[in-house]
Structures are given as C-alpha cells and as structure tokens.
Amino acid sequence: MEQTLGIIGGGQLGRMLALAAIPLGFKVSVLDPTPNCPASVCALQTLGSFKDAAAIKQFASQQDFLTFEIESANAQALLSLQQDGKNLNPQPQMLALIKDKFAQKIFYQQHAIPCAQSYKVDSKNEIVRAADKIGYPFLLKARFDAYDGRGNALVRSAADIDDAMAKLGANNLYVEQFVPFVKELAVIVARDSQNNIRSYPVVETIHENNICHTVLCPAPISVEQSEQATQFAEQLVSHLEGAGVFAVEMFLSAQGEIIVNEVAPRVHNSGHHTLEANVTSQFEQHVRAVTGLPLGDPSLKVPAAVMMNILGERAGDANIEGLDAALAIDGVSVHFYGKAQTKLERKMGHITVVASDLATAQANALQAKKLLKI
C-alpha cells in the first residue's frame, strides 16, 4: 500500500516537496487555507488553516508521515501530536524555538556558535541601555513573525528609536548588534533519524529589499571560509532535534569571520538550485529524511549554478510571458509556482541556470530574468 506524507502548508515549498515525494512512491496531502494552493496540482489538498489545532489534528490522523513547510504552523498543536506518538519531523520543539528569533540567539550562545550580540528589551529605556553596550547602528527586531526583512528596523542613532518602536510595536522586541557583512551565505544541512548529517555546498545569497533575489553556487569564497561555514552549520544542526532539511543562514564579515544569523527547519529558498544542480535535491532529501529513507548524495553534478527568484512586479492576474525565449538560453530551467494572483515582490517562481562557471551562469540567468514576466 502507498504510504502517505502529509505536509502542513501547501505553498511553493509544499509543491516541490510533493513533486519529489511522488516518484518515491508516496501519496502526498497538504493542509492549506488557500483554495487551489500551489501544491494542489500534485497533492490532495485539505482546506484548513495551519494555525488551527483541530484542523491539524484531523489532517494528521490520515497521514503516515507528517512534516511542515511553513514556520507559522501551530507549534503547540504539533507538539501535542508528537506526544501522541505521531511520526512528525523535524521535531516541533525546534519549530517553537525558531519562531522566537531571540531564543535562537540564546540557543547559539549556549552551544558556542558565533552570532551577533543580542539583548531582550521591554521598553525604550532598555533599548537605550542595550545600545550603550553594543553601540550604533543596531537592529531592533521583532521576536515573532519576522521574515523577508519584516520585523526589522535599523536604528542609526537614539533619534530613530521612537520610529523603530512605532514600526514594530512596543512588545516582544530585542536589540541585535549590527554586523557589517560583505557577503550573506547559506548552508543546507540534512539530518536523518539516526543523526547522520550531510551538507550541501555553501552558497552566497544576494538580497534586495530584504528578499532573496539570487543564489550563487558554489559561494565565491575561500576554501577555508567554506569549510568553516559548513562546520558551524553542521555543529548547529547537530544540536537540533528530529530529521529533515535545515537551512543555516550566515554572514561573512569584512574581517573574514563567519557569523550565524538564523536557521530555518525546512527546505529553503537558498536551496532551490539543487533541483537541477545536485545529485539529490533538497526536496528529495527532506522527503528521505522525514520518512526514514537513507540520505542521498548532496554533491554538485555541475561546476556552477545560479538561482534567481521571479518576483511579482505588479498586482493582478498572473500571466506568463517570455518563457520560449528564456528556455532557449543554454542551461536555463524555469519553475513557476502556479499562483493565480501576482503581487509586488511576491515569489512567483524561480530560474536555475547551470554552466561551466559562475560568471556564465549568472549572465545567462540575468538574460532569462529580463525576458520573463508574470
């Protein structure tokens, strides 16, 4: 009989997870509140909120294996399922930890993983005192529901504090030391139920408006820096719990130091290129990990790859243009996510380009990106 893999969330990550699970013989279901969500093209969709404990419990009862693709899933509901013996990975206590950005920083400090100095703050006076310790500029951040730059405010001087608090609210905040980085890096790390760990090559991620636009693989950094980034990523994941794919995001400082920023307990934008560039994609790897199958080979099968996100440039019905011309470029693969409505800077798809070197891959990706509209 087919075994079922249930995914909490049915966005583009759920879609690509389902597409990876089906060839391995799994029947895939997703729980998502949006009718005809991106994953519904290849998975059975249950309409329901991933924050609704009752909906999650009912959905989980029909699955052999359970995982999640979205960090806003109800962590307490997932903890309850785990306590009832549900085969759920990664472990939901990791999701609960990662939802709290400040708790992440404390976790890193406890395990000697280098990260930016941070202080929990509950008032303007405490923000000022924290600033006295770390200096200006610094980041005022929301502890919860912060992603793609949302929930962050750069504070250049004491005069900016009131505006930053007005933007973020007065509660559940922390102050984080500003890291003057020269590159942003990421490492995708897979861990199975026997605690075996396998890492993908380090990538550089390039952001605009706090949204990932481009991923370069392998990252154009020194061998020593690449080894250190991989070491820190594996060290961090070894202290987490449960099987699955984890994305560890980092900064490379001007002094050549690697500093961990945050971790995501799921497949991640920084690993989309693995669909074409690696022996085992991050999506297949996650399916393998959470269903008890052996981990696959994460190594590159091409010299270089570049991923570029296709972001919405307007609001309205999605309408793909330029696909023929983009696919005529050497090494180009295009993935659209099946979202009916486009919005400004909404992730609508991505391009991957493989080539003999990074410069060629990046040039071809830029050419394809200019041709594609949605």
N, C-alpha and C positions, 0 to 999 in steps of 0.2 A: 504494500500500500504506500501511496505517496505520503511523505511527512509534510506537515505544514509549518511554514515560517511566517510568523506574524510580526509586522513592523508597525510600531507606534509612529504615525506620521506618514504622509503619502506624497511629499513634495519630490523635487528632483532627486534627492538622495535616495528616497524610498524607491523611486522609479529605477534608478541604476542598480540598486541592491536587488530588486526583483528580477531585472534582466540578467543579473549574474547568477541568481539562485535557480532560475528555471532550468538552464542546461544541466545543473547538478541533480535534477530530479525532484526539486521541492515545489510544492504548491504554495503560492505566496498570497497573503492577505495583508491589507493595510487598514489602519484606523485613521480617518482624516475627516475634518468637518466640511471640507470644500467639495461639492459635487463634481464628479469627473476630475478629480485631482490628478496631477501628473503621473502618479504610479498606477492609476486605474486602467491605463492602456494594457498593462501586463499583469495586474494583480486584482484579486477580488477586493473591492472596497466596502468597508463598513463605515457608514456615515456616523460620525460622532467626534466629540472633542477629545483631544489627547490630554486635556486637563480634567476631564470628567472621570472620577474614580469608578463610578458604576459602569460607565461605558468601557473603560479599560478592563475591568474585571470580566465583563461579559465577553468582550473580544478575546481576551487571553484564554478563556476557558475552551476556545475552539482551536488553539494552536499547540503544536508540539514544541516549538522553539519560539522565543519572544525576544525582540530587540527593539531599539528605538533609533530614529534618525533626526530627532529634534530635541533640543535641550529644554524646551518649555514643557515637555511632558511632565505629568504629575508624578514627582519623585516619591511622595508618600504612598500613593496607590501602587507604584511599582515595588516599593519596599514591602508592602503587605502581601503582594503576590509572591515575592521571594520567600517570605516567611512561611507561606503556604506550600512551598516546595516547587514553584513554577520554574521551568528551565529558562531563565532570563539572564541575558548578558548584553553589555557589561553590567556589573553589579550596580543596582540602583543607588547604593550609598555613595558611589562615585559621582552619579548624576547630582545627588543632593549637595555634595561637596563643590562640584564645579559650577553649580548655579550661583554660588556665593563667591564672587571674584576675590573678595578679601580673604575668605577662608582658604582659597587656593594659595595665596601668598604665604600664609602661615604654614600651610602644608609643605610648601617648598622649603621654607626656612627650617622646619623640623627635620627635613631629610637632606639638608646641606646642598640644596640645589640653588645655584645662583639666580637671584631675581632682584627686581627693584625694591628698595626700601619702602614700606607702606605702613600707614597708621589709620586705624579706625577712628572716625570723628563723628560727633553727635551735635556739634554746634559750631558757630563761626569762631568762637574763642579757641576751640580745639583745633580748627583748621589753621588758625594763626600760629598756635603753638607748634603744630606739625611742620608748618612752613619754616619756623625758626630752626628746626632740626635739619631739614633737607634742602632748604633754600628755594629760590625762584629760578626758573619757572618750575611748576609741578603740575600734576594732573589731579583734578578732583573727579572721582569716579563713583558711579552707582554700583552697589554690591550685587544687585539682581537685575535680570532682564536687560543686560547690556551686550550688544553685538553690533558688528559693522560700524563701529565708531559711535553708535548711540549709547548714551550714558556716560560720555566722557566730556570733560571741559578742561582746556588748557588755561592755567592761571599764571599769568606772567608777572603780576605784582599784586599787592594787597588790595588795590583798587578793583581788581577783577573778581574778588571772592563773592561779592553780593550777586553779580550777574551769573556766576557759575552755580551758586545755590538756587537762584531763581530758575535756571535751566533744568537742574537735576532734582530739585526738591530738597528739603532740609533733613530727610531721614535716610538711613541705610546708605551712608556715604563712607568713602575712605580716600585718603590722600596717598598718592603714589609718586615716588621720585621720578622726575623726567629723565629718560635715557637718551642721550644724543647719539642715535644709532646711524650707521652708514648703510646697513642692509637689514631687511627682515628675512628670516629663514624659517623653514618648517621641516619637520621630520615626521613621516607617517610610520608608526610602530604598531606591529600586530603582536597579540599575545593570545595563546591558546589556553585551554582549561588545565593543561599540565604545566603552565607558567613558562613555556617556551616562547622566546621573543625573536622576531625577525623585523629588521628595519629596512625601509626604502631609502634610496639615495637622497641626500639633503637637497632641498630646493630653495631658490630665492623667490620670495613673493613680493610683487610690486603693487602698492595700493594707491588709489586715488579717491579722495573724499572718504577715506577710511574703508573703502571697499576693495577687495582683491580684484585687480584687473588682469595681472599677468603672473604666470609661474614659469620659472626657468629651471630646467633640469638637465644635467646636474648644476647645482649652485656654483656660480663663478667665484669660488673662494679657495683658500689653500687646503691642501690635504690635511694639515694639522687642524685647521678650523673645522673641516668637515668631520674629522674623527671626534673632535671634542663635542660638537653638536650632537652627533649620534650617541656618544657616551652619556651626555646629560639626558637626552630623550629616553634612552633605554633605562637609565637609573630612575627617572621619574615614573615610567610605566611599570617598572618592577615593584613600586610601592603602591600602585593602584590595585584594584580587585576586579576579577572577572575577565572573561575573554572578549576579544573584539579588536577593532582598529581604533587607535588613538592618534590624534594629530597634536604634535607639540610645536607651538609657535615660539620663536626666539628673536632676539635682537643681536646683531653683530655691532659692537661699539667701535668707535674710531680708534681705540687702543687695541683692537683685535680680540676683545673679550666676548664670550658667548653668554647671554643673559636670557633666562627663560621668561617668557611673557605669560602664556597660558596654555592650557591643554583642553582639547575637545574629545569627549568619549564616544566618537563616532567617525564615520567616513567624512571627508573634509574637502573643501574647495581646492586646497593645496595638493590634493592627490588625484584630481580628475584626469590628468595626463596619463596616469597609469593604465587607463583603458587601452591605449594604443602603444605605450612606450615600454611597459614592463611585462615580464613573463606572466605574473599574476596581478590582476588589477586590485586596487584597494577594496573594491566592492566584492569581488570573489573572495578575497582574503577575509573580509569581515564575515561573510556567509560561512566560510570554512570554520572560522574561529568559534562563532556562536552556536554552530551545530555539531561541534566535536570532531570535525574532519581535520586532517593534517594541514598545517600551514603550507602555502605554496611559495614558490621562488619569487622574491620581490625585486630581483635584479633587473636592470635595464636590458632590453633586447635591441636597442638602437643607440647610437652615440649621443644624441641630444634630442630634447623635446621641449616645446613651448606650449603652454595653455593660455588662452585668452578668453575671458568671460564675454558673453554677448549680453549687454545690458540694455534695458529699455531706454529709449530716447524721447518718448512721448507717452501720453495716456490714450488708451483706446483699444480697439480690437487688434489682436496680433495678426500680422500679415508678413510672411517671409518673402524677402526679395534678395536677389543676388546669389542664390545657392549654386546655380550652374557655374557661374564664373568663379566662385570661391573654390568649388571642388575640382576645378581644372588646374589649380595650383598644386605643384608637387608636394606630397606629404601631408595634405590637409584632410582632416576629418572634422565633421560638424555634428554637434549634438544639440537639438532643440528639445526643450523640456515639456512641450505640449500645454503651455499656459495660454488660456484663451485671451486674456487681457494683458496688455503690456502697460507698464508704468515706468516713470522716470527712475532709472538706475535699478530696476528690478532685474534679477538674474533670470534671463530668458533662455539661455543656452551657453554653450562654450565651443571653442575651436581648439583642436590639438594639431600641432604640426610636428612631425618627426623629420630629422635631417642629419646630415653628416657632422654638423657643428651647430652651436647655439646661434651664431650670427645669422646663418642661413635660415634656421628655424624661426627666429624672431622676425626676420624680414618677410618671410612668407606668411607668417601669422598676421603681421600688420597689414599686408596687402589683402588677405582674406577678410580681415576685420572691417576694412574700409568698404568692401563690396557688400557685406551682409547687413541687411536691415530687417527689423521685425517690429 
